[in-house]
Amino acid sequence: METKLSKWHKKTGVSQIHIAKKIGITSTAYSKIVKGETTPYVQNAIKIARALNTTVEDLWGELTEENKN
């Protein structure tokens, strides 16, 4: 299943490794977050959203017609 976070990576072209390094976690841990296998701590969710120039709500909030793409 594709997560909103993985869609955001495809849309922006920003690598998972880049974001993992930028927020200070391992690429393995970040990959699990992107795949939806684990949920990030609130602090990391905020860091991820800021690193991708978006909001936590856009990445993990309820899926609506507006944010499906």
Solvent accessible surface area in square Angstrom, and as a share of the most:
residue,aa,sasa,rsa
1,M,219,0.98
2,E,76,0.34
3,T,26,0.15
4,K,34,0.14
5,L,1,0.01
6,S,19,0.12
7,K,71,0.30
8,W,53,0.19
9,H,14,0.06
10,K,152,0.64
11,K,137,0.58
12,T,58,0.34
13,G,65,0.63
14,V,47,0.27
15,S,61,0.40
16,Q,65,0.29
17,I,102,0.52
18,H,97,0.43
19,I,1,0.00
20,A,1,0.01
21,K,156,0.66
22,K,125,0.53
23,I,12,0.06
24,G,64,0.62
25,I,39,0.20
26,T,91,0.53
27,S,54,0.35
28,T,88,0.51
29,A,39,0.30
30,Y,0,0.00
31,S,28,0.18
32,K,93,0.40
33,I,11,0.05
34,V,4,0.02
35,K,126,0.53
36,G,51,0.49
37,E,112,0.50
38,T,60,0.35
39,T,117,0.68
40,P,16,0.10
41,Y,167,0.64
42,V,111,0.64
43,Q,120,0.53
44,N,23,0.12
45,A,9,0.07
46,I,64,0.32
47,K,96,0.41
48,I,0,0.00
49,A,3,0.02
50,R,179,0.65
51,A,17,0.13
52,L,8,0.04
53,N,138,0.71
54,T,22,0.13
55,T,66,0.38
56,V,49,0.28
57,E,121,0.54
58,D,60,0.31
59,L,3,0.01
60,W,87,0.30
61,G,28,0.27
62,E,148,0.66
63,L,86,0.43
64,T,63,0.37
65,E,140,0.63
66,E,166,0.74
67,N,45,0.23
68,K,90,0.38
69,N,159,0.81
